[in-house]
Structures are given as structure tokens and as C-alpha cells.
């Protein structure tokens, strides 16, 4: 039982060292958030009718209405 636990522990250490090495090499690019506020417009597929926003003080919701 002791030998099996040691093998599992060494396997976990080997996997962690491999992942850290891959991270340092930069094999997977990091994603960085853009700075500042990003503004969006919710429109139909032609860009003719866009939604207008109304801010309500009711929790964390923003109500969006479109005219049809």
C-alpha cells in the first residue's frame, strides 16, 4: 500500500511540473482583458433597429426595449 501511495504522489508531482513547464514556455497564449469600457449596440441583422437601454434601480438588471 505504501508503494502505491508513493507512485500516486510522484505522478501528481510529475504532472504539476509538466504543466508549470508548459506554462513558462508559453505554449498556450494568455488572454488579457481590454482596458477601459467596452460599448456595444444591440441591433437587428441589418443595423436599422437598435435597442434603447433604460436603467432601473432594481438589483443588477438593465432593461432593454425595442420599438417595433
N, C-alpha and C positions, 0 to 999 in steps of 0.2 A: 504494500500500500504506500509506503514511503517513497519508493522509486517512481510510482505513477504520479504522485503529487509533485515530485521534483521535475518530472518531464513536462507536466502541465504548466508549472510555474516558469520553467525555462522557455517553453513555447510562447507564453504570453509576453515574456521579456523580448524574445526574438521578433515577434510581430510588432511590438511597440517601437523597437529600434529601427525596424524596416520602415515603418510609417513615418518616423521622425526624419530618417534619411531622405525619403521621397519628398517630404515637405521642404526640406532645406535645399534640395536640388531645384525645386520649382517645377516639377513635372506637371502639377495641377496649378493653373493660374488662379490668383486670388481675385475675388470680386470686391470692388470698392464702391461704396455708395457715392452718388454725385453730391457735390456740395450745394447748398442753397435750397430754395424751394422750387419744386417741380410743379408747373401748372399744366393742367390737362383740360380738354374740352370734350364733352360727350355729345357727339353729333350722329346724324343718320349716315348711311353709307355714301351719300353724295355731298355731305358737308353743308347742306342747306338749312336743316333744322337742328339747332343745338339746344341742350338743356340749360335751364337757368337754375341757379342754386339759391336757396333760402336757408339761412342759419337759424335753427330753433334751439332754445336752451332747454333741451330735454335729454340729457345724457350726452353720449358721444355720437349722436346721429346727425346727418346732414340730409335734408330733404331736397330731392331733385325733381323738378316738374318740367314737362314739355308741353308746348302748345300744339294742338292737332287741328 
